[in-house]
Amino acid sequence: MIVFLLRRLLQSLAVMLAVALIAFSLFRYVGDPINAMVSQDATQAERDALRQSLGLNDSILVQFGRFVGRTVQGEFGLSYQLARPVNQIILEKMPATLELSFAAGLIALVAGVALGVFTGLKPRALTSRFLLAGSLVGVSLPTFLIGILLILVFSVWLRWLPSYGRGPTVQFGWWSSGLFSLDGWRSILMPAITLALYPMTLIIRLVRAEMLEVLRTDYIKFARARGLTPRAIHFGHALKNTLVPVITITGVQVGSIIAFAVITETVFQWPGMGLMFIQAVSYSDIPVMSAYLVLVAFFFVVISLVVDLLYYVVDPRLRLQRGGGGHAR
């Protein structure tokens, strides 16, 4: 177990360095940040002095080394646009993104597993066919279009939910939460559903396929022959054995939810890290863009590591194989 964990940590470190180098190298050539920081009347000498003070005249390897060194210490430099420490800006925006991602992930997991079990147990029912057709639409439509349709229906036509913003928030130290008021819940509902729709449809189809496969196995037939109740067979045996691949897909999708929150936050003007990233791109704010990409990669790596550990714990075949039990199948 320790060897497995050390190996995964080394792989994660290599991935983080590669992502940081790629992100920093790409964004280094996205426009000239000096143009966004000085007025049009600034002289060339003032521009050169500012470029020198920011270290933009150094080679890209020197700049990257400085960026990695600061990142390890939790510092991402100064924002070119706001002239503030990037870590402070991210700490202000992170609660909104994590709350939205958590709400979307919870909706996707609970609804996806429940509907997947239902469609797996009743594959020929009209409701199941309708749900599968709806899930196909959910996978096919782009996220921004789903968000716009929800705004059109629930904000413009019905006037039930706000079309943008996070609503009133309550401050707990550096964490600001909008989940302590009715307006906050009303504000998060549509963005969370928009963000949850794609992973939810994947989980529905995965759970349904796994349930259908498991229900045809011999041990389920044997359990029926023993006289076990349908509830015990479906939820005590069949569902338990469908959760191993669901853990993997859910973990990957949680990372995707955080990464793809960029589009949803832009559509709903949700004040999180995704909207911050889009605004940073407009101003060629390289420190903010690089920090965002590194953070998203960090979330992916951590989630992937947790999923691998859960997989290792849940699936006894992996423990047997890594423990030298190569005969286990």
SULFENFEN-V107529 format. One record per residue. RES is the residue in one letter. NEAR is the number of other ideal C-beta (glycine too) atoms within 10 Angstrom. Layout:
BEGIN
res | near
RES | NEAR
RES | NEAR
END
This chain:
BEGIN
res | near
M | 11
I | 6
V | 8
F | 14
L | 13
L | 10
R | 10
R | 16
L | 12
L | 10
Q | 14
S | 18
L | 11
A | 10
V | 15
M | 17
L | 12
A | 11
V | 17
A | 20
L | 15
I | 12
A | 21
F | 22
S | 14
L | 13
F | 21
R | 15
Y | 10
V | 13
G | 14
D | 12
P | 22
I | 17
N | 13
A | 13
M | 20
V | 14
S | 6
Q | 5
D | 6
A | 14
T | 9
Q | 7
A | 8
E | 13
R | 15
D | 12
A | 12
L | 16
R | 16
Q | 11
S | 9
L | 18
G | 12
L | 15
N | 11
D | 13
S | 8
I | 13
L | 10
V | 11
Q | 19
F | 19
G | 12
R | 13
F | 25
V | 16
G | 10
R | 16
T | 20
V | 8
Q | 9
G | 7
E | 15
F | 22
G | 20
L | 17
S | 23
Y | 23
Q | 18
L | 16
A | 8
R | 12
P | 15
V | 25
N | 17
Q | 13
I | 23
I | 18
L | 14
E | 17
K | 22
M | 17
P | 22
A | 25
T | 27
L | 16
E | 22
L | 29
S | 26
F | 16
A | 20
A | 28
G | 22
L | 12
I | 18
A | 26
L | 18
V | 13
A | 17
G | 26
V | 20
A | 13
L | 23
G | 27
V | 20
F | 18
T | 24
G | 23
L | 17
K | 13
P | 14
R | 6
A | 12
L | 8
T | 11
S | 17
R | 13
F | 11
L | 19
L | 16
A | 10
G | 14
S | 23
L | 12
V | 11
G | 17
V | 14
S | 10
L | 13
P | 10
T | 18
F | 13
L | 12
I | 21
G | 23
I | 15
L | 12
L | 20
I | 19
L | 12
V | 13
F | 18
S | 16
V | 9
W | 9
L | 9
R | 9
W | 11
L | 18
P | 18
S | 18
Y | 14
G | 14
R | 24
G | 15
P | 12
T | 20
V | 12
Q | 9
F | 10
G | 6
W | 10
W | 14
S | 18
S | 15
G | 23
L | 14
F | 11
S | 14
L | 9
D | 15
G | 19
W | 15
R | 15
S | 24
I | 24
L | 17
M | 25
P | 26
A | 25
I | 20
T | 25
L | 31
A | 27
L | 23
Y | 23
P | 24
M | 26
T | 24
L | 21
I | 25
I | 27
R | 19
L | 19
V | 25
R | 24
A | 15
E | 21
M | 22
L | 15
E | 13
V | 19
L | 18
R | 9
T | 13
D | 7
Y | 12
I | 17
K | 12
F | 11
A | 17
R | 13
A | 8
R | 9
G | 7
L | 15
T | 11
P | 10
R | 8
A | 13
I | 19
H | 18
F | 12
G | 12
H | 17
A | 24
L | 20
K | 11
N | 15
T | 22
L | 15
V | 15
P | 15
V | 19
I | 17
T | 16
I | 17
T | 22
G | 19
V | 16
Q | 22
V | 22
G | 20
S | 19
I | 24
I | 24
A | 17
F | 19
A | 27
V | 21
I | 18
T | 28
E | 26
T | 18
V | 22
F | 28
Q | 12
W | 27
P | 20
G | 26
M | 28
G | 26
L | 21
M | 27
F | 23
I | 14
Q | 14
A | 26
V | 16
S | 10
Y | 18
S | 20
D | 28
I | 26
P | 25
V | 29
M | 23
S | 24
A | 29
Y | 27
L | 19
V | 19
L | 18
V | 23
A | 20
F | 16
F | 18
F | 21
V | 19
V | 12
I | 18
S | 18
L | 16
V | 13
V | 18
D | 19
L | 14
L | 16
Y | 15
Y | 16
V | 12
V | 13
D | 14
P | 11
R | 11
L | 16
R | 15
L | 14
Q | 14
R | 13
G | 10
G | 8
G | 12
G | 9
H | 7
A | 12
R | 7
END
